[in-house]
Amino acid sequence: MAKIFYISPTDQTSPIITCPAYDFLSGNSSVNYTYPTATDLFDTAIDITCDPPKRSYFAVGFSNVTCEATDDAGNTDMCVLTVFVGKLEPYARVSIPL
């Protein structure tokens, strides 16, 4: 009689998170940067958290956002997104002679 063995694979592979190279945004208020994506060999739903989170206040200039992807087994991967916030200038009225 043949014996049947069931093997349950153990997920020891980290997800792969991909941050955009950079994000250019306007204003110096609540910023909604481009969110990273993540894939995993075992899981389809991967938890992604970023610090500071989306819609946080960013001053004018460069800021780094650290993001981490976690799969169901607790394996993690991280990436850093650079956000540049430019200052909005009011439009100037210019007279052009005709």
N, C-alpha and C positions, 0 to 999 in steps of 0.2 A: 504494500500500500504506500502511495506517495504521500509525503508530508508537505504541507503548505505552510510557508512562513510569510508573515506580513512584516514589511519593513516600513517604518515611519521615518522619513528623512528629517534630519534636524537642520533647521535654518540657521546657518552660521555665516551667511553672506550678507554683507551690508547693502542697503539700498544705494542707488547712485543718484545724487542730487546735482542738478545743473542750475547755476545762477546765471542770469543775463550778465554780459560783460560789464555793463554800466547802464545807468538810467539817467537821462537828462529831464528835469522837471522844472516848472516855473512856479514862482511864488515862494513864500516862506511860512506856510501854514501846514495844515494837514496834508500829508503827502501819500499818494496811492501808487507806490512803486510796482514794477512788474514782478510778480511772484515767481519763485523758482519752480521747476518741475522735478519729479523723482520717479524712478522705476525700480523694480525689485524682481528677483527671480521667483520668489514664492508668493508674495502678497500683491494684490491689485490696489488696495487702499493704503497709502502711506501717509503718515502724519507729518506735516511740515510746519515747523514753527520758526519765526524770525524775531530777532531782537535788534532794534526796536520794531514793533509790529507795524503793519500797514496802518495808514492814517495817523501816524505819529507826527509830532511837530519836528521839522528839520530846519535848521538855520540855513541861510544862504551859504553855499560852498559845498565842499565834498564831505560825505559821511559814509561810514561803512555799516552795512546791515549783515549780521551773522545769522545764517539760516541752517537748520538741522532737520534731516529727514530720519524718521524712526519707523521701522517695520514692526509687525506683530510680535516678533521674537525679541525685540529690544535692540536690534542691531541699528547702528546709526552711521550717518555720513554728514558732513557739513560743507558749506561753501560761504563765501563772502561776496556780497553785492555792493558795488560802489555807486552811491547816489549823488548826483550833482544837482543842486537846486540853484537856479538862476533868478535874479531879482527882476521883477516886472517893472518896467519903467512906463510912466504915463505917456501917452502920445503927445507930441509937441505939435502945435499948430504952426505951419510954415507958409509964408506968403511967397508965391513965385510970380515975378513980374511977367506979364504977357506981352 
